[in-house]
Amino acid sequence: ERFNIIEWTQSKPYLKAKIAIVHDTVDDEKLLEMEALRRRIIDLSREIVRFMPQVPEEAVSFLENADDPHLLLYTVAANTRMEHKERLAILDKDDLGDKMRYLLKIMSRELEVLQLSQKIQSETQGELDSVQREYYLRQQLKAIKKELGEGDETEVEVQDYKEKFEKIGLPEEALKEANRELSRLQKLPPQAAEYGVIKTYLDWLTELPWNAMTEDNLDIEHARQTLDADHYGLEKIKERILEYLAVRKLRKERDIVEDDIPEQDRAGGSILLFVGPPGVGKTSLGRSIARALNRKFTRMSLGGVRDEAEIRGHRRTYIGAMPGRIIQALKRAESRNPVFMLDEVDKVGSDWRGDPSSALLEVLDPQQNHAFRDHYLDVDFDLSNIMFIATANTLETIPHALRDRMEIIHLDGYTEFEKVEIAKGYLIPRQVKTKGLMPEEIPFTNEGIRKIIRDYTRESGVRTLERQIGKIARKVAVKIADGKMNAGESESITPAAVRAYLGKPRFYFEAALRTEKPGVATGLAWTPVGGDVLFIEASCMTGKGRLILTGQLGDVMKESAQIALSYVRS
């Protein structure tokens, strides 16, 4: 029953009030409509109960037998999910037909929600059943293949890995780790994410050159000829390589046991560090040394490397983890005794990710690198048979601890005479061949080469010299291609021809001209690419006699100026 409160008659110990019963109004002319609404409510109730297994069937029977529309309305409304304001809206309406129509609207919405919920659950359950079904079928297939004496894909891969382990001869520690990962692989389904991670790790283990080595060519004369054929000069380095070969040769001829030799000397000597200006042949010399020794060659540029993981690798817990560049280079070389060049070791950086130069301490220490441990592999790898060669332009930026582990060989810049010989013996033949010319079509005179060196290059090495020679060769090639010069016709490259092809000179040697004048003195300066001459001009002005120095002069140059002034005054 509904009622209205007329007045409150008591508040304690409980509330008490006078009320007036409010009856629902029923239009006698709409009895047929009321019956239709009653039946619709019963039908919707039956549909909703289908999605609610916790509701007994007797509840639907009770509703079907309820002749009183008021009882039906309030029973269904009390058990239908709706918001509080919707319940108040039903109570607020006076007409029974309006109440029933409002309730039908709420019941229709609830039925749609239940139908959609069941659809979502069915789809989710279908996907889950599909995965379970696939797993069940795979297990059956595995059992069938086992009965037939056949292995599944995983078993085949496991057997392949075992054969590879035996073939390459993994060290004991690496073999133990490989078998442990292999047993984990067998227990995982191929679609598991960890399956691919383990496979990648095992692939790295099986592709590394654990025992693959090349035989050194100990013929000293062959090595000397190979080094001379590729590079002019560089006598210090060539002499050091020949010493290395001589030591290896004597050990072999006299059957000296490796165990009797200190670990730091077993590889044949110290780690070499070539220090010199750009363009003098430090990097290219590494390939020449590898050819002379009959070893594989691999190179790693350290310029700009700031992450310690670049050297030691990432741990396998990280997504996309890989071994460090040392291990990657050895995989490419397919040998564990290559000539390994660490290029631009003076340009290694450091930041919050670590200091790569500190990681290199282990790599370049002969007493430690026989058990180098990459973070990704997490097993020891022997680097002691590698011939490490590092290159740098300056020693200033190399940490002392790292510098102390290497034998430093300084390479000076080339003299003009050496540059002429290098151009005639190496640069000109290479550029003439690459430009499609014949040597007789473009003969260079010594004076022409000197003209290029003096007026168009200013460097310690020969890179710019080779570029200028290539520029002249290209212009001659254009003349032949245009028909302005017959094929086979010769054009001598004299100083005048150099001026015609390369244009106005870029550099002038004005030392003699400048120092002839009073008030001009010369000073020497050094740079990573070589030395240079500075001209210091002095001007006398009225004033208090103070010495003012302008320009970016170093401390030594400033002291020299003070000494010169003191000398003049004395």
Secondary structure, 3 states (H helix, E strand, C coil): CEEEEEEEEECCCCCEEEEEEECCECCHHHHHHHHHHHHHHHHHHHHHHHCCCCCCHHHHHHHHCCCCHHHHHHHHHHHCCCCHHHHHHHHHCCEHHHHHHHHHHHHHHHHHHHHHHHHHHHHHHHHHHHHHHHHHHHHHHHHHHHHHCCCCHHHHHHHHHHHHHHHHCCCHHHHHHHHHHHHHHHHCCCCCHHHHHHHHHHHHHHHCCCCCCCCCCCCHHHHHHHHHHHCCCCHHHHHHHHHHHHHHHHHHHCCCCHHHCCHHHCCCCCEEEEECCCCCCHHHHHHHHHHHHCCCEEEEECCCCCCCHHHHCCCCCCCCCCCCHHHHHHHHHCCCCCEEEEECHHHCCCECCECHHHHHHHHCCCCCHHHEECCCCCCEECCCCCEEEEEECCCCCCCHHHHCCEEEEECCCCCHHHHHHHHHHHHHHHHHHHCCCCHHHCCECHHHHHHHHHHHCCCCCCHHHHHHHHHHHHHHHHHHHHCCCCCCCCCCECHHHHHHHHCCCCCCCCHHHHHCCCCEEEEEEEECCEEEEEEEECCCCCCCCCCCCCCCCCHHHHHHHHHHHHHHHC
